[in-house]
């Protein structure tokens, strides 16, 4: 009995140490994040097809998944909810959100210069029929949370027009679960309703 307890104690200690090491690695990675490192990480972990998670997993949202144009996709692990692929010989990551629906949208992520990447940018081709431009927020970005802010040097981001003003991508469950938040802005303030979705890797 003592041997079993000792073995269980050792296994628990090893598990804790492994988890602690993983967290320390994530912290170290976050501290040395650069625009190019974030782009490379997005390419590495997002390049895949993802389906809209089941209803009970759609937490901390404002109900965008219930929209009649996409509600049939929720929980269907054979229907693509979003997909990412690299195009332009590695220079751009293409996101197609809710493909083959009336809510289909595309976002392109790319460095300001592929050979000397000092800024990660994005353009979101929205169902709101506008195209807000974004810049990576390195201060808020971590290994498992990637944040883009609307580029305030552009006219749309400074306007009262309804547009997506912030994008947040959060990874969990060994990087097989993705929460994608597209936060809406109108009359120069955040709206009450946003496009927030949970996805699982296919």
C-alpha angles and dihedrals in degrees: 000000000000090000091053092049090048091050092049090049092051092048091049091050091049091050092049091048092050092049091046091051091050091051091048090051091051091050091050091048091049092052092055096041114141130176090259092047091053092048091050091049092050090052091048100047104027103043098108143072119279132192128215108266120242120277097263090055093055093094130153092022133119094236102269090142089065093065108127091234093062107017090101089064095060110114094358103131091190095056119080113236096177136350137193129202137166117245136170095052091300097315099107137039112211120207119194109191119200094351120204093021133101086252094057113141137172131214124189119205120195144146121257084241123011093208095043107025110188098147133035114215137184138192118204116206097205137200084230083074096245135097114227117192123221142198125206114257100220093182093061096035122100134169091276101029123058118188130193125187126202110263102252091198088073127083097233095054090054095046133094089236117122107259144138106274104177135023124199126183118192124187126202142148094061089315092299094109124065129190109196117192123190105184116206126221128195133166087010095298138086115275124229092238123061139171102252120160138175118217136185125208114258 
